[in-house]
Amino acid sequence: MMRALLVGGLLAVGAVFAGATAASAHGGPYELRIASDGAGGIDVIAEYTADGHLVEEIMDPVATATSSDGRVAGPVELISSAEGMGRWVSESPFLDDGVWTVTVETTSPEAVTATVEFEVAPLAAPISAGEESAGSADAGATAFSGWPWIAGGVVALGAIVAVIVRRRRVG
């Protein structure tokens, strides 16, 4: 009886973690979200429209842009971001100050085009050492998105408690 309870608890924990890997199988249409990186470059995220998960396939995104006053920039081939799969960035800034209409096209894994308009503003002056220390107190206040791990921990803790309670009742 004790073994059955322990095996059941382990299977429950395994099911939580196996569910995370099963969700990684994607396909179908996807969309591109384009944003300014704040310094004259762009950041593109590719997401499946069905579930919002990031596209993990190899892509070939190219950006072109036209400013509100007629200036043209690009085409610029985007590179895979070091921040993870599904993120593409311009290798260096290519947009000057102004309002830009940016279009990103990719042909792989399928043809997708997205267009967005945003403003590139002049960069602010560098922060001095005294100002930097005042703002560093807020640096640790980041959002935690590890809920699958928390759920797995709660399931594992519940299984352990159930085994202990069962052992005390039987013994």
Summary of the structure (lengths in Angstrom):
residues: 171
radius of gyration: 24.1
end to end distance: 12.0
largest distance: 82.4
contacts: 424
relative contact order: 0.19
helix: 32%
strand: 29%
